[in-house]
Amino acid sequence: MSRGNDSSRRASRVLGLAITTTLLVLAAACGGGGGGSGQTAGTSDTLAPDVTVAPSGEVKTGGKLVYGVEAETSGFDPTTDRWAISGNLIAFAIFDPLAAYDAEGNLRPYLAESFTPNDDFTRWTIKVRPNITFHNGTPLNGAAVAGALNAIRESVLAGGALRNVTNVEVPSSDPMSVVVTMRNPWASFPAVLVGQAGVVPAPEQLNATGEAKSRQPIGTGPFVFKQWIPDSRFVASRNENYWMRDSEGRQLPYLSEVEFRPISDVQTRVSALQTGDVSMIHTTDPLTIADLKRQAEAGQIQAVEDRGENEETFIMFNTSKPPFDNVLARRAVAYAIDYDTYRSTFQIPPSLAADSAFGKNSPYHIDAGFPTYDPERARQLVAEYEAQTGQKLSFTLGTTPVPVNQQAATLLAGFCEAVGMQVSVQAIEQGKYISDAVTGNYQANLWRQFGSPDPDGDYLWWHESNVTDPISLNIARFKNRELSEALDKARASNDPEVRKEQYAIVQRVWADQVPYVWMNTTTWLIAAENDVRNLGNVALPNEQGVADIPSMPFQSGSSRLTMTWLDR
């Protein structure tokens, strides 16, 4: 519901997706982008209306916004640092992505002016917007974009995102364009430019050495880096030379300063909002979401939900080492989980039950017959595994130190122990948790990932070509030729029916081979004090750089603060 005449834009559920929509945030596990935090998620009522407060008048400029985020970030070099949701949120204050989603789920140019493919999608031309400068005064041009893309290609951490790219160059005829050549057809290529692979740091940052490359970000974004004290605050001030204006001709952004504070404990984050220490927070914790909604209904705060395609919470197996290199062990866990008890314990409604990485509202979702709770079948599989290997089926289930995550992991471990497995739960700080995961230093993890509106956005996490050492973006290290061929065929086509057929194959492989045990689809909620306006993304730039194209409000709990303002 709204209080008063609410003119702020509300989050909308994206049901229809254009062929070109893809990667929500590159960094879902490349820092976790959403992901890797292992956080359980859901909400007690995903259909409840958002609660916002109508503006008292015209937009007011100036003021400082303090945002409480769920985790600290390792740094802000997109080629070496691990950006989870919090990392993306902060990065998009400093950097502009080359592309972004509109309100209908279509991919639109952002820092880019246009994307143009050839007939078979093996070559794409990116046209860069003119008259834009980085925060240090360096002009944005094709060379800067090409340098950023090539730096991602060469990155041990993020290179898998552009593994299909064979060449990036600036044509001699147009210094404001970049031509990207593919190894294989890639009909949805621009979507990888929505997130970590699509931000463009200044050449001076990419060429910096030591800590400066990661700790002193230089972008073209709405805010300029001012100060970063890790585990305390990240502060940025208004970019007085920002290239985008609103539909009334006002230069963006509206705020004078933004400060991000990492507050990993969700209750501490909520308390900070209630006491006024911060003005905005985000969360996926279901019990907290229910409480924040009640506060919003009582008029104490504002609350808006992300109603688009979201990540899933699941158990992820390391399929490259015992015991989960054996499908019997993976299937045993899948049949051992009492999914209904798990979801009811965390107030996750049946509508958010997951049986694949495709939400029930996705046009690609099918019922592939993923295992359901069957403790007798689980016991049989445990016995088969032990007879075949001569080893007890035992493993460590990892999570992060957040109390609700540990509670969830302990509950899941108990289900497995009830059918004869031996399970220990280990809580690990998020940065190390993600590092251990991408380097294969785990057996099973409680995980949150795969939030791309278009499935090709998650290609890099699933394809067998990304099972590499020392860092594997296919974090489950699951190699399957049938699944990988289906991903390739879907990527090469812009025919919706072809893509549906191929993603159906992917889901059937998952149901049979069980590299993941799906628990639920997550829901993000952003809460704010009553004087904050435009809690999510409002508009994207048109060809003239005027923000007048309705935007997808959130992307798995991350939004741009370009048009946020304070009604004070």
TIFI-53031 format. One record per residue (C-alpha): x, y, z. Coordinates in steps of 0.1 Angstrom, whole numbers. Layout:
<atoms>
X; Y; Z
...
</atoms>
This chain:
<atoms>
0; 0; 0
10; 37; -3
6; 64; 22
-7; 95; 5
-4; 99; -33
27; 78; -39
45; 91; -70
77; 71; -65
81; 41; -87
74; 7; -72
91; -26; -78
74; -46; -105
75; -83; -112
92; -90; -145
73; -119; -161
82; -115; -197
119; -114; -206
133; -101; -239
158; -123; -257
186; -99; -250
182; -98; -213
209; -115; -194
235; -113; -167
221; -95; -136
254; -91; -119
286; -108; -130
298; -112; -95
273; -135; -80
300; -158; -70
330; -139; -83
326; -124; -50
294; -138; -44
266; -111; -72
247; -119; -59
261; -145; -43
280; -168; -23
269; -153; 10
252; -186; 18
223; -166; 33
189; -182; 35
161; -161; 20
124; -157; 15
95; -137; 28
63; -143; 46
42; -126; 19
58; -119; -14
25; -104; -28
21; -77; -2
22; -42; -17
52; -20; -12
49; 8; 13
64; 42; 4
58; 78; 13
48; 104; -13
72; 134; -19
62; 166; -2
70; 186; -33
97; 189; -60
130; 170; -59
154; 184; -34
191; 181; -41
219; 177; -16
222; 158; 16
240; 126; 27
226; 91; 25
240; 63; 48
233; 28; 35
237; -3; 57
249; -32; 35
251; -69; 43
289; -74; 38
322; -58; 32
339; -61; -2
375; -71; -9
381; -41; -32
369; -23; -63
390; -36; -91
366; -56; -113
394; -78; -125
406; -90; -91
380; -83; -64
350; -104; -54
318; -83; -57
288; -97; -39
255; -78; -38
270; -52; -15
300; -49; -38
278; -42; -68
258; -17; -49
289; 3; -40
306; -2; -73
275; 12; -92
279; 44; -73
314; 49; -87
312; 31; -120
285; 31; -148
277; -3; -164
277; -5; -201
242; -19; -201
212; -22; -177
176; -36; -177
145; -16; -183
112; -21; -164
101; -48; -189
133; -68; -185
148; -57; -218
184; -49; -220
193; -12; -228
225; 7; -234
237; 26; -204
272; 39; -206
272; 25; -241
252; 43; -267
243; 11; -287
251; -26; -293
250; -39; -328
255; -76; -338
263; -91; -372
239; -116; -387
252; -147; -369
260; -130; -335
298; -137; -338
307; -100; -338
292; -71; -318
300; -34; -321
297; -14; -289
292; 24; -296
303; 45; -266
285; 76; -255
304; 108; -263
315; 137; -241
319; 116; -209
350; 119; -187
363; 97; -158
365; 113; -124
401; 121; -130
394; 140; -162
404; 113; -186
379; 111; -216
358; 80; -220
364; 64; -255
366; 31; -273
401; 25; -261
391; 28; -224
362; 3; -230
384; -21; -249
410; -19; -222
385; -27; -195
371; -57; -215
405; -70; -222
415; -67; -186
384; -88; -177
394; -114; -203
429; -117; -188
416; -119; -153
421; -152; -135
390; -144; -114
366; -130; -139
380; -141; -173
355; -170; -176
327; -144; -182
343; -135; -215
359; -169; -224
339; -169; -257
355; -136; -268
385; -140; -291
393; -103; -298
384; -68; -286
396; -39; -307
389; -3; -315
383; 2; -353
406; 28; -369
375; 45; -384
358; 52; -351
376; 58; -319
343; 58; -300
335; 22; -309
347; -13; -299
343; -44; -320
341; -77; -300
346; -109; -319
333; -143; -306
346; -178; -308
310; -191; -311
277; -173; -317
265; -153; -287
231; -138; -293
228; -124; -258
264; -111; -254
255; -75; -242
240; -88; -210
273; -98; -196
279; -60; -196
252; -54; -170
275; -63; -141
311; -66; -130
324; -74; -165
306; -43; -178
319; -15; -156
346; 6; -171
374; 18; -147
396; 46; -158
428; 34; -176
448; 49; -147
431; 26; -123
435; -5; -144
472; 4; -149
478; 12; -112
500; -10; -91
496; -22; -55
467; -13; -33
457; 18; -55
442; -5; -82
417; -20; -58
413; 7; -31
411; 39; -52
384; 33; -78
380; 58; -106
349; 55; -128
324; 76; -148
296; 71; -122
274; 95; -103
297; 96; -72
334; 101; -68
354; 80; -44
364; 99; -12
373; 75; 16
373; 38; 24
380; 24; 58
374; -14; 54
348; -29; 78
338; 7; 87
326; 29; 58
330; 37; 21
322; 73; 13
317; 90; -21
307; 125; -31
286; 139; -59
302; 139; -94
297; 175; -104
305; 166; -140
281; 136; -143
268; 131; -178
232; 122; -171
202; 145; -164
167; 138; -154
136; 145; -175
133; 180; -160
169; 189; -170
184; 186; -135
219; 172; -134
222; 139; -116
228; 126; -90
206; 144; -65
225; 135; -33
257; 153; -23
273; 123; -6
267; 86; 0
282; 64; 27
280; 26; 28
285; 8; 61
290; -30; 62
268; -44; 89
268; -82; 85
244; -90; 114
209; -84; 101
194; -74; 135
222; -49; 140
214; -35; 105
178; -32; 114
186; -15; 147
208; 10; 129
178; 19; 107
155; 23; 136
179; 46; 155
187; 67; 125
223; 56; 122
216; 46; 86
189; 57; 62
186; 26; 41
193; -12; 44
188; -43; 24
181; -79; 35
170; -113; 24
164; -127; 58
128; -139; 58
120; -132; 95
135; -98; 92
115; -90; 61
83; -100; 78
91; -76; 107
101; -48; 84
69; -51; 65
50; -48; 98
69; -16; 107
62; -2; 72
25; -9; 76
26; 9; 109
41; 40; 92
75; 37; 108
96; 31; 77
93; 24; 40
97; -10; 25
99; -23; -11
106; -58; -24
125; -70; -54
98; -88; -75
119; -97; -105
139; -129; -111
159; -136; -80
186; -159; -68
180; -194; -53
192; -207; -20
206; -242; -23
232; -267; -12
261; -266; -36
284; -297; -39
320; -298; -49
316; -326; -75
353; -329; -80
362; -345; -47
348; -371; -23
321; -377; -12
303; -356; -38
322; -368; -68
298; -397; -65
263; -391; -76
249; -415; -50
260; -391; -23
245; -361; -40
212; -379; -45
212; -391; -9
213; -355; 4
186; -344; -20
162; -371; -8
171; -365; 29
160; -329; 31
126; -322; 46
119; -292; 24
85; -283; 39
100; -283; 74
129; -262; 62
107; -236; 46
82; -234; 74
110; -229; 99
121; -198; 81
87; -186; 71
93; -192; 34
60; -196; 16
53; -225; -7
53; -201; -37
90; -197; -32
98; -234; -33
126; -241; -58
134; -272; -79
159; -256; -102
176; -222; -108
146; -211; -128
119; -195; -108
83; -208; -112
74; -177; -131
103; -181; -155
93; -190; -191
121; -215; -190
110; -235; -159
98; -271; -163
90; -298; -138
121; -319; -143
114; -344; -115
140; -331; -90
142; -353; -59
117; -346; -32
118; -356; 5
120; -394; 8
140; -405; 38
138; -442; 30
152; -436; -5
179; -415; 11
189; -444; 35
191; -468; 6
214; -444; -13
236; -440; 18
239; -477; 20
247; -480; -17
274; -453; -14
291; -470; 16
289; -504; -1
305; -491; -33
332; -469; -17
339; -487; 16
336; -452; 33
312; -437; 56
291; -409; 40
304; -379; 59
310; -343; 50
313; -307; 61
285; -283; 53
298; -247; 51
280; -215; 57
287; -179; 69
287; -167; 105
253; -150; 102
231; -166; 129
202; -175; 106
226; -191; 81
241; -213; 108
206; -222; 120
197; -232; 85
228; -253; 80
224; -270; 113
188; -279; 104
199; -293; 70
227; -313; 86
202; -328; 110
181; -341; 81
211; -358; 66
222; -373; 99
187; -387; 104
193; -410; 74
228; -422; 84
252; -395; 72
278; -378; 94
277; -340; 90
296; -312; 106
287; -275; 101
315; -250; 96
309; -212; 96
335; -191; 76
338; -154; 72
323; -144; 38
354; -133; 20
372; -165; 28
340; -185; 22
339; -173; -14
376; -177; -19
375; -213; -6
345; -220; -29
360; -208; -61
393; -226; -54
375; -259; -46
383; -259; -9
350; -272; 3
327; -302; 2
292; -288; 4
281; -252; 10
249; -234; 17
248; -209; -11
228; -182; -28
232; -174; -65
219; -176; -101
197; -145; -102
200; -136; -139
167; -127; -156
180; -145; -187
196; -179; -182
226; -171; -203
236; -147; -176
244; -177; -155
262; -197; -183
296; -190; -168
287; -207; -135
273; -239; -152
294; -246; -183
321; -272; -181
346; -249; -198
347; -229; -166
359; -258; -145
394; -245; -142
423; -243; -117
432; -226; -95
399; -206; -97
367; -222; -111
337; -200; -119
318; -233; -123
320; -234; -85
304; -269; -83
331; -281; -107
303; -300; -124
313; -313; -159
285; -326; -181
287; -326; -219
250; -328; -224
243; -298; -202
272; -277; -217
260; -284; -253
225; -273; -243
239; -241; -229
259; -234; -261
229; -240; -283
207; -217; -262
234; -190; -262
237; -191; -300
200; -186; -306
175; -157; -303
146; -181; -309
126; -184; -277
114; -220; -285
150; -232; -292
161; -217; -259
133; -232; -239
141; -267; -253
178; -263; -244
171; -250; -209
147; -279; -203
176; -302; -210
197; -283; -184
170; -288; -158
167; -325; -165
204; -330; -161
203; -312; -128
174; -334; -116
193; -366; -125
229; -356; -115
221; -333; -86
251; -308; -85
228; -286; -64
200; -292; -39
175; -265; -45
158; -250; -14
140; -218; -22
139; -187; -44
152; -156; -24
134; -123; -20
153; -91; -13
137; -62; 6
150; -26; 8
139; -6; 38
144; 31; 44
135; 60; 66
104; 79; 56
122; 109; 41
141; 88; 15
127; 90; -21
133; 68; -51
145; 37; -31
153; 18; -63
163; 24; -99
139; 49; -115
150; 56; -151
176; 47; -176
192; 72; -200
179; 77; -235
201; 84; -265
206; 120; -254
216; 109; -218
183; 120; -203
169; 96; -177
134; 89; -189
132; 52; -197
116; 33; -168
141; 10; -152
140; -24; -135
138; -12; -99
162; -38; -83
187; -64; -93
188; -90; -65
190; -64; -38
213; -40; -56
203; -7; -71
218; 25; -83
214; 56; -61
217; 80; -91
181; 93; -86
177; 88; -49
170; 120; -28
162; 131; 6
129; 149; 13
142; 170; 42
</atoms>
